[in-house]
Structures are given as C-alpha cells and as structure tokens.
Amino acid sequence: MLNAAGLARWLAVGALAALSLAGCGDKKELPSPLAARVDGHEISNELVNFVLQQQRGLRPEQADAASRLILDRLIDQQVAIDKAEDLGLEREPGVAVALEAARRDILSRAYLEKVGADAAKATPEDVKKYYDSNPALFGERRVYNIQEIVIEATPEQIPGLREKLGAARKVDEFLDGLKAGGFKFAGNQVVRPAEQLPPNSLETVSKMSDGQALMLPAPNGVQVVVLAGSQPQPVTLEQARPAIEQAILKERRVKLAEEKVKALRAGAKIEYLGHFAQAPASAPAASAASVPG
C-alpha cells in the first residue's frame, strides 16, 4: 500500500525532471523524446535521463542497462500512480499535504539555486586567505588516531572522573579505574583525517598533543577523547585549491540566498494566525541545508 510520503515522491518525479536542480550534471542527448507510453501516459527520455544522472558512481558502460532499469521502475510508478488517482488518493489529507510539501521544496530549492548562480568565484587572493586561515585543514593537516570513551555518570561523579583522568599516566590505567568504580562505559577507536572531523572538534583536537586527553559533556555522563596518535599529512596550496574554490563558492551561494530571502521576507505581508498569532517566532534566514551546493 502506498503511504503519503511514498506517493508524494513518485508524483514529484515529473516536476523534478523539469527543474534540473544542482548536482544533476550535463544531460545526455537521447534520440527520441519518449521512452514509453503506459495506458496513454507518456514517460519521456528527459525523465529517464534525469533519474540516471542521480546515480552516483555509475560508469559510462553501465548507462544503457541502468537506463532500462530506471524506465521499468518509472513504468511501475506510473501504473501505481494511475491506480492511486483512480482511487482519489491525491485528495486524501495526508497525501495532499505531502504533495504540497514536495512542490514547495522543489520550487524553493530551484529559486535558491538560481539566486546562488550569481555568486562570484574565488580569486587567487581569496583562496590564499582561506588556506592561511585554516592551517589544521591544510598546511598543518594531520591524520588523527582518536580513542573515544563514553561514560555513564551522575553530575556528582563527574569531578571525581575528571580528577582520575588527570592523574592517569595511561588510558589503560584510567579504564581500570572505571572498572573498579563500577562505571558503565563504552569505547571506540577511529582514524580520521582533519577534513572528516566536525569543524568545532577539529579546532580542539588540532591543538592537542599525542597522548593528551580531554573530557566533554555527554547526554548521560561524559565523553573522554584521547588523541592516541597523529601523523602529519600537510596539503599544499595548489593541492587544496579546487576544494577551497568550491568551499568559498558554496559559502557565497548560501550568503546570497540568505540575503535574498531576508529581503523578500521584509517586503512580504506576513500574518501569524491561530495559536501562532500569540507569540510569533522570528524566522531564520535560508539555511545551508536548504541551498543547493
């Protein structure tokens, strides 16, 4: 049985094809405008090509076979859509809302993409400044061997744990103390290059020395992060240039979108209704998550 979200996704495929949002790549020219007809409903080669372009990592020699699989999937969708429309499912409240939400998301993202297209590309000076401002990512980049220990603890127990961590000469000594104290904990060890760490974590970890540990708050206690080791792997300016150019361009696209939405909102007549009228919240500007990269 189709649920509202599933039906919305299926019915939105046609609209998505017309928009060609960011990340779709260049379209492959196909000889005929139509790929199939299903009970009189047309499925275009444009739609098949659009879905094909979403398949990441697809090799050129796989394109023909993938196109056929995609077409068969679209045919399955079409017969299901026809039946859903016969049953009037598009008028059911949950489905209607899901369809409207999909439409709003597609159109707003298309507009933000159009606004972002005017963003200026990074100059060599911009790239150099970005490189110099982020040494942990580039000139002083390291690959980190990080040990994480999540400990269940009450607020009253945390000062004692902090003291034990500071006094321990090795991680194993600290772990033995946890076991002796009856603490529940779980450990994990990962190897991460600088660019795979969250920006706020990288800022902290990049300043740590090998063997150093720190304690951070956690939902049910604390998390201990131990830098078990690290290996310098710096990146030159020329090596980093493509990634930096893309990062700067994305930041500028986001900023343009935020400024445009803020201006449009300022000029719009907005009325909060119902229970929202009592304490209207200030709306955030367009977020990075809503702006095509």
C-alpha positions as CSV (number, residue, x, y, z in Angstrom):
1,M,0.0,0.0,0.0
2,L,1.3,3.5,-0.9
3,N,1.7,5.8,2.0
4,A,1.5,9.6,1.7
5,A,5.3,10.2,1.6
6,G,5.8,7.5,-1.0
7,L,3.1,8.7,-3.3
8,A,4.4,12.3,-3.0
9,R,7.9,11.2,-4.0
10,W,6.5,9.3,-7.0
11,L,4.3,12.1,-8.2
12,A,7.1,14.6,-7.7
13,V,9.4,12.9,-10.2
14,G,7.9,14.6,-13.2
15,A,8.3,18.0,-11.6
16,L,11.8,17.3,-10.6
17,A,12.8,16.4,-14.1
18,A,11.7,19.9,-15.4
19,L,13.7,21.7,-12.8
20,S,17.2,20.1,-13.3
21,L,18.4,21.0,-9.8
22,A,22.1,21.3,-8.8
23,G,24.1,18.1,-8.9
24,C,22.3,16.7,-11.9
25,G,25.2,17.1,-14.3
26,D,25.0,17.6,-18.1
27,K,22.2,15.9,-19.8
28,K,22.8,13.1,-22.3
29,E,21.1,13.8,-25.6
30,L,18.7,11.0,-26.5
31,P,17.3,10.3,-30.0
32,S,13.6,10.2,-29.2
33,P,11.6,12.5,-26.8
34,L,9.7,9.5,-25.4
35,A,10.8,6.3,-23.7
36,A,7.5,4.6,-23.2
37,R,3.7,5.1,-23.1
38,V,1.7,3.5,-20.3
39,D,-2.1,3.4,-20.9
40,G,-1.7,6.7,-22.9
41,H,0.6,8.4,-20.3
42,E,4.0,9.4,-21.7
43,I,7.3,8.8,-20.0
44,S,10.0,11.0,-21.5
45,N,13.6,10.3,-22.2
46,E,14.2,13.5,-20.3
47,L,12.8,12.0,-17.2
48,V,14.8,8.7,-17.6
49,N,17.9,10.8,-18.1
50,F,17.2,12.9,-15.0
51,V,16.9,9.9,-12.8
52,L,20.0,8.4,-14.4
53,Q,22.1,11.4,-13.5
54,Q,21.2,10.8,-9.9
55,Q,23.0,7.5,-9.8
56,R,26.4,8.3,-8.3
57,G,29.5,6.4,-9.4
58,L,27.8,4.9,-12.5
59,R,30.3,4.0,-15.1
60,P,29.6,5.0,-18.8
61,E,29.4,1.4,-19.9
62,Q,26.6,0.8,-17.3
63,A,24.4,3.7,-18.6
64,D,22.3,1.7,-21.1
65,A,21.5,-1.1,-18.7
66,A,20.8,1.4,-15.9
67,S,18.5,3.4,-18.2
68,R,16.4,0.3,-18.9
69,L,16.1,-0.5,-15.2
70,I,15.1,3.1,-14.5
71,L,12.5,3.0,-17.2
72,D,11.0,-0.2,-15.8
73,R,10.8,1.5,-12.4
74,L,9.1,4.6,-13.8
75,I,6.6,2.3,-15.6
76,D,5.9,0.6,-12.2
77,Q,5.4,4.1,-10.7
78,Q,3.1,5.1,-13.5
79,V,0.7,2.2,-13.1
80,A,0.7,2.8,-9.3
81,I,0.0,6.5,-9.9
82,D,-2.8,5.7,-12.3
83,K,-4.5,3.5,-9.7
84,A,-3.9,6.0,-6.9
85,E,-5.6,8.7,-9.0
86,D,-8.5,6.3,-9.8
87,L,-9.0,5.9,-6.0
88,G,-8.7,9.7,-5.5
89,L,-5.7,9.3,-3.1
90,E,-4.3,12.6,-4.2
91,R,-7.2,14.2,-2.4
92,E,-6.7,12.5,0.9
93,P,-5.4,14.9,3.5
94,G,-2.1,13.3,4.3
95,V,-1.3,12.7,0.6
96,A,-2.4,16.3,-0.4
97,V,-0.1,17.8,2.3
98,A,2.8,15.6,1.3
99,L,2.4,16.6,-2.4
100,E,2.2,20.3,-1.5
101,A,5.3,19.9,0.7
102,A,7.2,18.3,-2.1
103,R,6.2,21.0,-4.5
104,R,7.2,23.8,-2.1
105,D,10.6,22.2,-1.5
106,I,11.3,21.7,-5.2
107,L,10.3,25.3,-6.2
108,S,12.1,27.0,-3.3
109,R,15.3,25.0,-3.9
110,A,15.1,25.9,-7.6
111,Y,14.8,29.6,-6.7
112,L,17.7,29.4,-4.3
113,E,19.8,27.7,-6.9
114,K,19.0,30.5,-9.4
115,V,20.0,33.1,-6.8
116,G,23.2,31.3,-6.0
117,A,24.2,31.1,-9.6
118,D,25.2,34.8,-9.4
119,A,27.8,34.2,-6.6
120,A,31.3,35.3,-7.6
121,K,34.0,32.7,-7.9
122,A,37.0,32.8,-5.6
123,T,40.0,34.8,-6.7
124,P,43.6,33.5,-6.1
125,E,43.8,36.0,-3.2
126,D,40.6,34.6,-1.7
127,V,42.0,31.0,-2.0
128,K,45.3,32.0,-0.3
129,K,43.5,33.8,2.5
130,Y,41.3,30.7,3.1
131,Y,44.3,28.4,3.1
132,D,46.2,30.5,5.6
133,S,43.1,30.9,7.8
134,N,42.7,27.1,8.2
135,P,46.1,25.6,9.0
136,A,44.6,22.5,10.6
137,L,43.0,21.6,7.3
138,F,45.9,22.3,5.0
139,G,49.4,23.5,6.0
140,E,49.3,21.7,9.4
141,R,46.9,19.0,8.5
142,R,47.2,15.7,10.5
143,V,45.6,12.3,10.4
144,Y,44.3,11.6,13.9
145,N,44.0,8.3,15.8
146,I,41.3,9.0,18.3
147,Q,40.0,6.9,21.2
148,E,36.6,7.8,22.5
149,I,35.2,6.6,25.8
150,V,31.6,7.3,26.7
151,I,30.9,7.0,30.5
152,E,27.6,6.9,32.3
153,A,27.9,9.2,35.3
154,T,25.8,11.5,37.5
155,P,26.7,15.2,37.8
156,E,28.2,14.5,41.3
157,Q,30.5,11.8,39.9
158,I,32.0,14.0,37.1
159,P,34.5,15.9,39.2
160,G,36.0,12.6,40.5
161,L,36.2,11.3,37.0
162,R,38.0,14.4,35.8
163,E,40.5,14.0,38.7
164,K,41.1,10.3,37.8
165,L,41.7,11.3,34.1
166,G,44.2,13.9,35.1
167,A,46.1,11.5,37.4
168,A,46.2,8.6,35.0
169,R,49.5,8.1,33.1
170,K,48.0,5.8,30.5
171,V,44.5,5.2,29.1
172,D,44.5,1.6,30.4
173,E,45.1,2.9,33.9
174,F,42.1,5.2,33.6
175,L,39.9,2.3,32.2
176,D,41.0,0.1,35.1
177,G,39.8,2.8,37.5
178,L,36.4,3.0,35.7
179,K,36.0,-0.8,36.1
180,A,37.0,-0.7,39.8
181,G,34.5,2.1,40.4
182,G,31.7,0.2,38.7
183,F,31.1,2.7,36.0
184,K,29.4,1.7,32.7
185,F,31.3,2.8,29.7
186,A,31.9,2.0,26.0
187,G,35.0,2.6,24.0
188,N,35.6,3.2,20.3
189,Q,38.8,4.0,18.3
190,V,38.8,5.7,14.9
191,V,41.3,7.1,12.4
192,R,40.2,10.4,10.9
193,P,41.9,12.9,8.6
194,A,41.4,16.5,9.6
195,E,38.7,17.2,7.0
196,Q,36.5,14.4,8.4
197,L,36.2,15.9,11.8
198,P,33.5,18.4,12.6
199,P,34.8,22.0,12.5
200,N,34.4,22.6,16.2
201,S,36.0,19.3,17.1
202,L,38.9,19.9,14.7
203,E,39.7,23.2,16.4
204,T,40.1,21.4,19.7
205,V,41.8,18.2,18.6
206,S,44.3,20.1,16.4
207,K,45.7,21.8,19.5
208,M,46.1,18.5,21.3
209,S,49.4,16.6,21.6
210,D,49.7,12.9,21.1
211,G,48.6,11.1,24.3
212,Q,46.6,14.1,25.6
213,A,43.0,13.5,26.7
214,L,40.1,15.8,27.4
215,M,36.7,15.3,28.9
216,L,33.5,16.6,27.3
217,P,29.8,16.6,28.4
218,A,27.7,13.8,27.1
219,P,23.9,13.2,27.4
220,N,24.1,10.7,30.3
221,G,27.6,11.5,31.6
222,V,30.8,12.4,29.9
223,Q,32.9,11.6,26.9
224,V,36.6,11.2,27.1
225,V,38.6,11.9,23.9
226,V,42.1,10.6,23.8
227,L,44.5,11.5,21.0
228,A,46.2,8.2,20.8
229,G,48.5,9.4,18.0
230,S,48.6,11.5,14.9
231,Q,50.6,11.7,11.6
232,P,51.3,15.0,9.8
233,Q,50.0,15.0,6.3
234,P,50.0,18.6,5.1
235,V,48.4,19.7,1.9
236,T,49.9,22.4,-0.4
237,L,48.1,25.4,-1.6
238,E,47.9,24.0,-5.1
239,Q,46.6,20.7,-4.0
240,A,43.9,22.4,-1.9
241,R,42.9,25.0,-4.5
242,P,40.0,23.1,-6.1
243,A,38.4,22.2,-2.8
244,I,38.9,25.7,-1.4
245,E,37.3,27.2,-4.5
246,Q,34.3,25.0,-4.1
247,A,34.0,25.8,-0.4
248,I,34.2,29.6,-1.0
249,L,31.7,29.4,-3.8
250,K,29.2,27.4,-1.6
251,E,29.6,29.9,1.2
252,R,28.9,32.7,-1.2
253,R,25.8,31.0,-2.6
254,V,24.5,30.4,0.9
255,K,25.1,34.0,1.8
256,L,23.4,35.3,-1.3
257,A,20.3,33.1,-0.7
258,E,20.1,34.2,2.9
259,E,20.2,37.9,1.9
260,K,17.7,37.5,-0.8
261,V,15.2,35.5,1.4
262,K,15.7,38.1,4.1
263,A,14.9,40.9,1.7
264,L,11.9,39.1,0.3
265,R,10.6,38.4,3.7
266,A,11.0,42.0,4.7
267,G,8.8,43.1,1.8
268,A,6.1,40.4,2.3
269,K,2.9,40.9,4.2
270,I,3.0,38.2,6.9
271,E,0.2,37.4,9.3
272,Y,0.6,34.8,12.0
273,L,-2.7,33.0,12.6
274,G,-4.3,30.8,15.2
275,H,-2.1,29.9,18.1
276,F,0.9,31.2,16.2
277,A,-0.5,34.7,16.5
278,Q,0.1,34.8,20.2
279,A,3.9,34.5,20.1
280,P,5.3,34.6,16.6
281,A,8.8,33.3,16.4
282,S,11.4,35.1,14.4
283,A,12.1,33.1,11.2
284,P,15.6,32.1,10.4
285,A,17.2,33.0,7.1
286,A,17.7,30.4,4.5
287,S,20.0,27.7,5.9
288,A,22.9,26.0,4.2
289,A,20.9,22.7,4.2
290,S,18.2,24.3,2.0
291,V,20.6,25.8,-0.5
292,P,21.8,23.5,-3.3
293,G,25.6,23.1,-3.2
